[in-house]
Amino acid sequence: MSAGGHAEPEAMPRRWRGRVGMIGLIIAEASLFSVFVVAYLFYIGKSLNGPYPKEVLDLPVLATVCLLSSSASAALGARALGRGAVRPAGWWLLVTVALGAIFLSSTAREWYGLIYVHHLTIATNLFGTTFYPLVGLHASHVVAGVIMLGLCTIFAFSGALRPAHGERVEMVSWYWHFVDAVWVVVFTVVYVIGR
């Protein structure tokens, strides 16, 4: 009771703090991505010189399949840990990390070709100026997710990760699902609409 005789509200349960925090992060990150997507859409077709998207971009089908599949393995890993199956959780998280790494290596190969073969840089034209920040922002989020999931994997196989940490791993999987959902938007805007 407070001095005025009113009961103080109970603190938010620990479980909900993590969820509310992750939802807040996802909303903030979605707002950031929205700015880059709108900029890309605004400048489509306004480059005065090439290379143009249709000349240099291929559909990253394998990378997309890997990244979207990794959402399932992340969910299975989080679910396994919630059931107390730490070792299977570690294997599912390892699969997620591997699929994320394949996606990143595909992005690196794409950028290498764009920069060194097609001579497209951020300063070449409006396409380059909007492409690299949008796709790079997404790739940086994939890197962060791979690092977090990689740490969870290491902890699972070292014995440091326990079922009591299930909520935390679930929040990491939420972040990963967000990164995958953002890729659907980026893929649609850059590789479908923008070509």
BELHUCOR-V341915 format. One record per run of one state. SS is the DSSP state (H for helix, E for strand, - for the rest). FROM is the first residue (numbers start at 1). TO is the last residue. If there is no record, write none. Layout:
ss->SS from->FROM to->TO
ss->SS from->FROM to->TO
This chain:
ss->- from->1 to->13
ss->H from->14 to->43
ss->- from->44 to->52
ss->H from->53 to->56
ss->- from->57 to->60
ss->H from->61 to->82
ss->- from->83 to->85
ss->H from->86 to->117
ss->- from->118 to->125
ss->H from->126 to->158
ss->- from->159 to->162
ss->H from->163 to->193
ss->- from->194 to->195
